[in-house]
Amino acid sequence: MFALGLDVLRLVPRRPFQTREFLGQFWFIASVSILPSALVAIPFGAVIALQLGSLTKQLGAQSFTGAAGVLATVQQAAPIVTALIIAGAGGSAVCADLGARTIREEIDAMKVLGVSPIQRLVVPRVLAMVGVAVLLNGLVSIVGVAGGYVFNVFLQDGTPGAYLASFNALAQLPDLWVSELKAFIFGFTAGIVACYRGLHPSGGPKGVGDAVNQAVVITFLLLYFANFVITTIYLQVVPAKGS
């Protein structure tokens, strides 16, 4: 998988670029991911708002509920939700498609004809998953923050002005950049894993099904590990606001 990732990075600038394949995959992945991402982001934002609202109320720091909720949603929840949906909906479809092509020997036929399957099939799919992940991360962030706002104001009797005004207390612009960086890395990882497992099924239709299952599980494990590493580095490099 690491070697496949390096090959994708090496072949991205090579021409001709498969624009039609990229646009088709981008639209397909976006169409199967937008609605689930938005629906999952609402309860994520609600749970964060309810938990933080209860905690800040006990500590007498209700004015920081909005800032803490935005930090938790933008930095952690949004990239994770985006990655899970991308891997579960888009990645499984990509893996199944490439797996079906592999067992029908289409991939071998492309190699015989001198066509690189990585440049022709893998690069557009990986780039499409990266692009959708970055854009979906912004959508999930907005929906999650809005959901947290609604639940805090209407269920916990929070003050709308204080919730909005506290955004600048703890949140800062690098929080958004690291969130988008996470989405970029998560989308790339999900695309590489899905394509690798799709190109290497164990054999037969059952092997394709097993490859799809393995791709989703492996992606989830890698995403949580990558999230831990990126978050640790970010907290060490970028000082907290006001510190």
Secondary structure, DSSP 8 states (H G I E B T S, - for coil): -HHHHHHHHHHTTSSS--HHHHHHHHHHHHHHHHHHHHHHHHHHHHHHHHHHHHHHHHHT-GGGHHHHHHHIIIIIIHHHHHHHHIIIIIIHHHHHHHHHHHHTTHHHHHHHTT--HIIIIIHHHHHHHHHHHHHHHHHHHHHHHHHHHHHHHHHS---HHHHHHTHHHH--HHHHHHHHHHHHHHHHHHHHHHHHHHHS-SSHHHHHHHHHHHHHHHHHHHHHHHHHHHHHHHHHHS--TT-
